[in-house]
Amino acid sequence: MSKDWQLEIKGLTPFVYDFSQGSREMRDLLGGKGANVAEMTRLLGAERVPAGFTITTEACVAYLETNNEPATLSAQVAEALARLETLAGKRLGDRDDPLLVSVRSGARDSMPGMMDTVLNLGLNDKSVEGLAKATGNPRFAWDSYRRFVQMFANVVRGVASEALEEQIAAVKKARGVALDTDLDVEALRELTSRFMTLYREQTGQEFPQEPGDQLAQSIRAVFDSWMGERAIAYRRINRIPDDWGTAVNVQQMVFGNKGLTSGSGVAFSRDEITGEPRPSGDFLLNAQGEDVVSGARTPQDLSKLATLMPAAYAQLTDILALLESHYMDMQDTEFTIEEGRLYMLQTRSAKRPAQAAVRFGVDAVSEGLLTKAQALLTIDASTLDTMLHNTIDPQATFTVLTSGVAASPGAAQGKIVFDSHSAIAAGEAGRSVILVRPFTEADDVAGFHAAKGILTSEGGKASHAALVARGMGRPCVCGAGGIEVDLATKTARVGDVVLAEGDEITINGTTGEVIAGVVALVSPEPNPSFLTVLEWADDLRRLGVRANADTPDDAIRAREYGAEGIGLCRTEHMFMAADRQPKMRAMILADNETQRRDALAELRPLQQQDFEGLFEAMAGLPVTIRLLDPPLHEFLPKLFELKVAAERARLTGEGDIEEIQRLLDRVEVLNEVNPMIGTRGCRLGILHPEIYEMQVEAIAMATVAVRDRTGEAPHLEVMIPLVNYEQEIEMMRELVVRVAHDNGLELGPDFIVGTMIELPRACLVAEKIADHADFFSFGTNDLTQTTLGFSRDDIESSILARYIDRKIVDRSPFETLDPAVGELIKMAGWNGRSVKHDLKLGVCGAHGGDPDSIAFFDANGLDYVSCPPIDVPVARIAAAQAAIRRSLE
Amino acid sequence: MSKDWQLEIKGLTPFVYDFSQGSREMRDLLGGKGANVAEMTRLLGAERVPAGFTITTEACVAYLETNNEPATLSAQVAEALARLETLAGKRLGDRDDPLLVSVRSGARDSMPGMMDTVLNLGLNDKSVEGLAKATGNPRFAWDSYRRFVQMFANVVRGVASEALEEQIAAVKKARGVALDTDLDVEALRELTSRFMTLYREQTGQEFPQEPGDQLAQSIRAVFDSWMGERAIAYRRINRIPDDWGTAVNVQQMVFGNKGLTSGSGVAFSRDEITGEPRPSGDFLLNAQGEDVVSGARTPQDLSKLATLMPAAYAQLTDILALLESHYMDMQDTEFTIEEGRLYMLQTRSAKRPAQAAVRFGVDAVSEGLLTKAQALLTIDASTLDTMLHNTIDPQATFTVLTSGVAASPGAAQGKIVFDSHSAIAAGEAGRSVILVRPFTEADDVAGFHAAKGILTSEGGKASHAALVARGMGRPCVCGAGGIEVDLATKTARVGDVVLAEGDEITINGTTGEVIAGVVALVSPEPNPSFLTVLEWADDLRRLGVRANADTPDDAIRAREYGAEGIGLCRTEHMFMAADRQPKMRAMILADNETQRRDALAELRPLQQQDFEGLFEAMAGLPVTIRLLDPPLHEFLPKLFELKVAAERARLTGEGDIEEIQRLLDRVEVLNEVNPMIGTRGCRLGILHPEIYEMQVEAIAMATVAVRDRTGEAPHLEVMIPLVNYEQEIEMMRELVVRVAHDNGLELGPDFIVGTMIELPRACLVAEKIADHADFFSFGTNDLTQTTLGFSRDDIESSILARYIDRKIVDRSPFETLDPAVGELIKMAGWNGRSVKHDLKLGVCGAHGGDPDSIAFFDANGLDYVSCPPIDVPVARIAAAQAAIRRSLE
């Protein structure tokens, strides 16, 4: 079925297939549209689908490789055309009753940027008269001809649509008419003639009168459009290989514009917005397909067709149901009714928003159309987070001030503040604020909690602001380079607009838009279908899903979203809060170990409280606590701030110069050229064991306290960050076990010690590290930074955009796992489990919430992923989809 | 021979071997000393070597594991002792003519920190009288007894030697004598009694009178000393595993202190300083071995023995020759002459300075003793660089002010300067200066050229200062933390000493010593033996040796040292020189591409000159040129400097605030959190192709100019740094080839394009990168940084010292290749050559000059290493040794 064997035997590649020869399995060869039209022809019968043929993607690839049509292509097209003419009983270019065809591109997947449709091909100065005669409708004939000339000139030969539209305007003006539909035959003749003159001027050629020439040029234009800029950009974003190529579909025209018994429309098998189980769509009477989508006339709701053309409507709804059950998915179709007769021109799976996707899934299962697993696979996991956030009211109108990176989804609004202190003060006063900064750092975190949203002018999706905002579920727009933030004057400038502290602003973290003033927002509502789908996902997935959560609030939210534990509690926040930082500073500035231990002793009870809150919130579930990770200088003022303060004090006598100098001396010692690969993680624990000892004391005491109070101990997993060497984990494990023991907590099923694997070396020597670790948790953010030598803070904004632009990478490796990083993770997993077969493997990086990365983690035997609470539902679905797809392999 | 089968059959491990049972092959089991004494016994006959037995290292390991002597050990020792008594015809503790023994430790390799010798064991209150009677020399007997008690108390039981010495002083004072040798029998009796009292007070036990008990305690003390602090520290530095254990040697005493026909000494088979082929050494008449080394009496030169005891001397020189030819290496022996009869107590390969090592090698080959390959293996490559530098006159006396890291070998002296400008000015005025800085950066490099040496208070062996200094062959002491450098006041403070600009200072980059004032230096002299050895090495090595050289001067020096090409020319220095930096700044500060290209056009001819110089210096040899690598902000002032300047300008009105602000704006944009993994390497080339285009233009024009002028074109290898992605090298290669072509240079055997492999990702996807690269050069410094997540600038000084201290690592991974980095290099090599079998593989990191790393590179099929010019001779030898060792495997 799939090959034309006669041609094959002659040694010729078959480049052309009639619709009656194809099927949906031949998508790669015939493109999505060609395969679906062929499938519809088989399913609905030839009388329901206008006949035609498809030129294969292989022909396109051959053309692109050699910059020439394959030798036999024109002969094969001619043969297919002859078959079509026989079938239609009409001939292309016939001067009495000509066959007209449409030419459409069609790649494997629907792809914007490819060549638009050319309709009415086959008309010329002669056949237009034949069409007029045969239909008895000269206006229809001339309108079709001018449309063809216009489309051909624009789409095939690149004549600017503005120049063509100018001609229409000129003719309308000359004739004194307002609407296109008011142009009479004479006017349309003149317009056609003007188009042809323009065509000659711009292309240096006469408009082709020979239908075969029209067809050949159109086919070549489709091929060429595969390498057009927009198509390339789209493929890049969607990771579609360049060598797929596109097919070309040539189809007999049917006419929806033959009066009030004709029409064209689009029909969905279910409501495309809500997913409700009833057909929906739009149509126009007496119109061709492009009129419906162009917006020149306002289409009617599909339900109206039931009264206007009940028979056709009944046929259509039957066909929609048939297509849906045949394709086992919600369908998006195009149809034309020509003088009462229904033709189906296209069908494909309907793109749908999250709520429609989950509604369809649940209904399809209850209708017996799909199994739960099949239903899950119809859902695009990456769209689901829109169901969890405030969104801008779709009805609202507003002006976008500027755009940045959509760094953490959802919409938020409030008055502008420029620093964390103001955010906290406003938050305590119950005011809504948006924190606006050039970029953010560890000590801004308290401000994140207090603000409704975060806006930065620098940094990308993996910047500090983005990561923390996602972690807290705060909407965030990052790297909005159009904004100049001046902290000194507390203003943000966008072009001529100056925003001051207290001005209102709205940000849309789903789109990256920044809007001056407030816009109506819509809150997410609990969606029962979504909950049902999540339950199925939990039944079908293998991979566990945990959340990254640092506070009891985060933990409670994570549980609500279905997290099965905490995969990463970053304890640095326990040193950063306003009541902690002075003590932490005192610790860092201590002159000796005694002073240092005294300062730590003051922090201990505060941290114990934090841990108790966390453990109670996660009763019965595992909690992974990472010991202190960031370099100590993050807790001190910046070097340049102190240098400036020292200079100021020197020049003006203001400020305590000695105190400034003391701080400066310490900061100079701690300051690092490359802090990301400096004194942090377990290196701190080895240099200053007293810090880790204090943390473990607090953890152990909190565990014992919660156990005694509630009768339920947390499943504690203490995690050592940034391990390179076997000896590091060995020493730190010894410290953890010893201090826990001294505080009444013994190693066992409910208290294990493991490590974060986030350095290439650790992956390469994982079997040695595994000897001393009960679990590995892959810190994919840092592992990406080191494997690629990409500083997240520096590269995201400056390089990655350019790299994506130049097609060096498809997506940020901080978003979707880089294959080389994946290799290291596989190595580490295998090496680790080769010595400890039950080694628990998890992931706690941004990749834990990315569906593609989740599929990789599932396929490679990891036990769980951990992601920001807000990503947990997406991760649950993505994990189920990965498991289902794996079972189908 | 190697096992006592009788014991084995009984199911007992043999823990004790008589000297007559051992051989030098049994070093692992018997330790170096035990194996050599056994070998000498076999070689020279039992009459030349006092009899004895060795307790194996396995016994020690068993003891350390269980904290108890193995069950059968005491019985085996008793049996061996019985055999020894039979052989000697004397019994231990005999009250008439007692057998006395020495007890010595002996691990596989000679190891300081292990237990010292116990001599005269077997004496007690009874047998001392027997010894007096048998020798007719009561003073000798009592002197032997007090020595034994003193040594046993100190060495075996840890009684402080100061406390023991106090007793001697007290007795001498009471007796009114000055010298130990003036103590008579009575005084020695009293002293022995005082020692025993002290022993009882400090240990709570009586001094053991039972010789078996004495022996057992001594054996246990040797075992325990294996885990002593100094021994552990030594093993750590020398990478000796803890589980080797030590053997114990028990040997019949012979006495060099029986009057003027007796004596003890050390003898080398050749001069131990110069390597001259004549025996050398020291001896003392009427003395025991420890008198020769203690320095209490001044020993005589060995040649004197020829006249004093011609027969013994002749025997000794014969034996030395025999041992040397038997061991095929220069020997270091200990001997004793007892009443005219010569005994050999120990032999081992002589440690020797570089000049002696090469002299021995050359002489041994001409004497037919060794092949060239064998001779090469007797040389310790890591000592050779002392032959290439100024050294401090060994006769000079001086006071060390403080010490730092020995970062680049050689001694240098001059007046202190605190910045590069002063260094350059002084250099031009012909003055010798030492550049003293807290740390150095890229723009200090010009100052390195002008200075005689570099001293920093921060940073380690892989700091910028160390790397650049080594590259230029300038002596350098880094991280001398005892010095506080205050750039503002131009002073350096060491404790109470304040050094000002212009003060004279001497640094020893070989030892890390810093000395106030000038000290006599010795210049290296051309050493013909060294040149001979290098020639052999060149014949025997497989690995090519190139040099890292950035300037014609470096290149000329590299050639002199035998480099076969330049493996790394860092072009950043061509942007840093005083006449370049303003142009580079103009380029970076340009508002648009035109301005940027204009600024670059001014740099181009200057760089072309640089390249021409380099190509002429390396005529006929390959030259690898790395395109610009460091981030652009390295060419601008620092952020904090500008912030301070802006604040100062704001407060005082001094300075051009607008100009400062303009610079500041640019620096803020370019500033990076982690520059090492930021916008550098080919990322720069992709962001700003015009920079690389200018460089390639300059390279191509220089190549053509040199070819036309000299008729000899360089073998050009253009290297793209920091490649991660296939597309990066593809695009950059295209750029290089295109611009070269436009300037008259075509890809071919004399012009290839490759990449630096310095990121883990590149290693993992090397087969893709290899498609577009003619060579890989492993940048092991950066690969170490990323694989281990170790920022060289930050970690070397702060963490690595602690890590070495805590035994987490043996050596800096920036010095000797880390095994995980090695794994990545192997992967990259295999992957790359799997698609391109003739892919050239080189190394251009600090590891290219490290003998251990060179052995790894040789074993893994790399083609060449590239190292600083000064390391080239060492690398040539190390490469030959690696090849020879490989051929022996």
Contacts between the chains, C-beta under 8 A, distances in Angstrom:
chain1	res1	chain2	res2	distance
A	639	B	640	5.7
A	640	B	639	5.7
A	640	B	640	3.8
A	640	B	643	4.6
A	640	B	644	7.7
A	643	B	640	4.7
A	643	B	643	6.6
A	643	B	644	5.1
A	644	B	640	7.7
A	644	B	643	5.1
A	644	B	644	5.7
A	644	B	647	4.7
A	647	B	644	4.7
A	647	B	647	5.2
A	647	B	648	5.8
A	648	B	647	5.8
A	648	B	651	6.7
A	651	B	648	6.7
A	651	B	651	4.9
A	651	B	652	6.5
A	652	B	651	6.5
A	672	B	791	6.7
A	672	B	793	7.6
A	672	B	794	4.3
A	673	B	675	7.0
A	673	B	676	7.1
A	673	B	791	6.1
A	673	B	793	4.2
A	673	B	794	5.7
A	674	B	674	4.4
A	674	B	675	6.6
A	674	B	676	4.4
A	674	B	677	6.9
A	674	B	791	3.7
A	674	B	793	6.7
A	674	B	794	6.1
A	675	B	673	6.9
A	675	B	674	6.7
A	675	B	791	7.8
A	675	B	794	7.5
A	676	B	673	7.0
A	676	B	674	4.4
A	676	B	677	6.9
A	676	B	789	7.9
A	676	B	791	7.7
A	677	B	674	6.8
A	677	B	676	6.9
A	677	B	677	7.0
A	677	B	785	6.4
A	677	B	786	7.7
A	677	B	789	4.6
A	677	B	790	6.1
A	677	B	791	4.2
A	677	B	794	7.4
A	677	B	795	7.7
A	678	B	791	4.9
A	678	B	794	3.9
A	678	B	795	6.5
A	678	B	798	8.0
A	679	B	794	6.4
A	679	B	795	7.3
A	679	B	798	5.5
A	679	B	799	6.1
A	683	B	795	8.0
A	683	B	799	5.4
A	686	B	799	7.9
A	686	B	802	6.6
A	686	B	803	7.4
A	686	B	806	6.6
A	686	B	808	7.4
A	687	B	798	7.5
A	687	B	799	7.1
A	687	B	802	6.1
A	722	B	789	6.6
A	724	B	788	5.4
A	724	B	789	6.8
A	724	B	790	7.8
A	725	B	803	7.9
A	725	B	808	5.3
A	725	B	809	6.8
A	727	B	806	7.4
A	727	B	807	6.8
A	727	B	808	4.3
A	728	B	808	6.2
A	731	B	806	7.2
A	731	B	808	7.6
A	758	B	789	7.6
A	759	B	787	7.3
A	759	B	788	6.4
A	759	B	789	4.4
A	760	B	760	4.2
A	760	B	786	6.9
A	760	B	787	4.6
A	760	B	788	7.9
A	760	B	789	8.0
A	760	B	820	7.2
A	760	B	824	7.2
A	761	B	787	5.1
A	761	B	788	5.0
A	761	B	789	7.6
A	761	B	818	7.0
A	761	B	820	4.2
A	761	B	821	7.7
A	764	B	787	7.7
A	764	B	820	4.1
A	764	B	823	5.2
A	764	B	824	7.2
A	765	B	819	7.6
A	765	B	820	5.6
A	782	B	789	7.3
A	785	B	677	6.4
A	786	B	677	7.7
A	786	B	760	6.9
A	786	B	786	5.0
A	786	B	787	7.2
A	786	B	789	4.9
A	787	B	759	7.3
A	787	B	760	4.6
A	787	B	761	5.1
A	787	B	764	7.7
A	787	B	786	7.2
A	788	B	724	5.4
A	788	B	759	6.4
A	788	B	760	7.9
A	788	B	761	5.0
A	789	B	676	7.9
A	789	B	677	4.5
A	789	B	722	6.6
A	789	B	724	6.8
A	789	B	758	7.6
A	789	B	759	4.4
A	789	B	761	7.6
A	789	B	782	7.3
A	789	B	786	4.9
A	790	B	677	6.0
A	790	B	724	7.8
A	791	B	672	6.7
A	791	B	673	6.1
A	791	B	674	3.7
A	791	B	675	7.8
A	791	B	676	7.7
A	791	B	677	4.2
A	791	B	678	4.9
A	793	B	672	7.6
A	793	B	673	4.2
A	793	B	674	6.7
A	794	B	672	4.3
A	794	B	673	5.7
A	794	B	674	6.1
A	794	B	675	7.4
A	794	B	677	7.4
A	794	B	678	3.8
A	794	B	679	6.4
A	795	B	677	7.6
A	795	B	678	6.5
A	795	B	679	7.3
A	795	B	683	7.9
A	798	B	678	7.9
A	798	B	679	5.5
A	798	B	687	7.5
A	799	B	679	6.1
A	799	B	683	5.4
A	799	B	686	7.9
A	799	B	687	7.1
A	802	B	686	6.6
A	802	B	687	6.1
A	803	B	686	7.4
A	803	B	725	7.9
A	806	B	686	6.7
A	806	B	727	7.4
A	806	B	731	7.2
A	807	B	727	6.8
A	808	B	686	7.4
A	808	B	725	5.3
A	808	B	727	4.3
A	808	B	728	6.2
A	808	B	731	7.6
A	809	B	725	6.7
A	818	B	761	7.0
A	819	B	765	7.6
A	820	B	760	7.2
A	820	B	761	4.2
A	820	B	764	4.1
A	820	B	765	5.6
A	821	B	761	7.6
A	823	B	764	5.2
A	824	B	760	7.2
A	824	B	764	7.2
